[in-house]
Amino acid sequence: MTPLVLATALTKTYGTHDALRALDVTVAQGSRFVVLGHNGAGKSTLLEIIATLRTPTSGSVRVGGFDTVTQARDARRLIGLAPQSNALDPLASPTEVLDFQGVALGLGRRRRARRTRELVDLFGLGEHRSARVAKLSGGTRRKLDLAVALVAEPAVVILDEPTTGLDPLARIDFWTELTRLNQAGTSLLISTQDLHEADVLATDIAVLREGRVVAQGPPASLKQRVGARTLTLDLSGAAAAAAFAAASEAGFRADPDRPDRVRLSVPDDPRALAKALTEAGDAAAEITRLHLAEPSLDDVFVALAAR
Ligand SMILES: Nc1ncnc2c1ncn2[C@@H]1O[C@H](COP(=O)(O)OP(=O)(O)OP(=O)(O)O)[C@@H](O)[C@H]1O
């Protein structure tokens, strides 16, 4: 199957600053692809080039097989772009905003009316349909931004840090909407600085640093690359923890911040885990809590930063 997005040796230079450095990215059809990186990593530049809003300095991007420079109109037809919230007319209502977008896209009156109805239903905007944009909550506005991006029924929606500024409940609600939309067939390309957001949302992640992709894959496989899980034991007191650590063959070490706690980084190997648990079993009477944590995307970030 043609990849939805194929970026090859993509470079973007602003003056003397290399924002993207020979970057390769493949986004599969149907995915929720998250570009993760800190401020200035190049996320917006990458998304804007894919969206045909900027031209690469060298290298190329294809969307649905169309080159974003030489076949920009064809590529653009596959893409839905969410506007910045403050770009919407504050005095218009959601139905007017969606209808205006249909006009801007050259859709006929009947199709505009149908699409507006469908999108109001899809995002539960019914009770706000006649309210002014200025009066909507942040979360409802983001849903309206997303609805605007969907008016022309694009194959992929591109969202640059869409949940910045939302409160935690509105973010969770927005993630649910995005996942639902994706399950109904729309691919998503999203940028974020937030590891948790990437973990919750993504089917695939590209970690960007200084204009390069430093890791790419499904969240589970990125975590697997880090390998180690952490086994933590709380013991009945500091003396018990010190004795346990001193006698440990598996390699448990005392936690410098908690004298009654020992920790072990367990490699992704069943024998190593069995050995650690056997030691814990021998001291079971002294253990008040046992906790095994899978690696998190935070661990992936730390591991990548150390390279
Ligand atoms: N128009 C421009 N002119 C000059 N430099 C730019 C321009 N746009 C971006 N840059 C620089 O390119 C680098 C990448 O910027 P970009 O906005 O793509 O990063 P980002 O990962 O989206 O960051 P943020 O999370 O802060 O939005 C940054 O160092 C930025 O200062």
The ligand as a Gaussian input file, in Angstrom:
#p B3LYP/6-31G(d) Opt

LIG

0 1
 N       10.495000      31.098000       9.756000
 C       11.596000      30.785000      10.451000
 N       12.737000      31.481000      10.330000
 C       13.843000      31.158000      11.018000
 N       13.929000      30.130000      11.884000
 C       12.834000      29.403000      12.061000
 C       11.597000      29.689000      11.379000
 N       10.671000      28.778000      11.763000
 C       11.297000      27.975000      12.666000
 N       12.571000      28.325000      12.835000
 C       13.573000      27.652000      13.702000
 O       13.663000      26.288000      13.281000
 C       13.733000      25.405000      14.396000
 C       12.573000      24.430000      14.358000
 O       11.368000      25.152000      14.582000
 P        9.937000      24.444000      14.648000
 O        8.940000      25.516000      14.897000
 O        9.757000      23.588000      13.457000
 O       10.126000      23.529000      15.934000
 P        9.005000      22.858000      16.856000
 O        9.537000      21.520000      17.216000
 O        7.696000      22.925000      16.194000
 O        9.040000      23.793000      18.126000
 P        7.808000      24.269000      19.054000
 O        7.405000      23.092000      19.859000
 O        8.460000      25.344000      19.865000
 O        6.736000      24.772000      18.137000
 C       13.745000      26.299000      15.621000
 O       15.080000      26.490000      16.011000
 C       13.132000      27.595000      15.140000
 O       13.625000      28.689000      15.884000

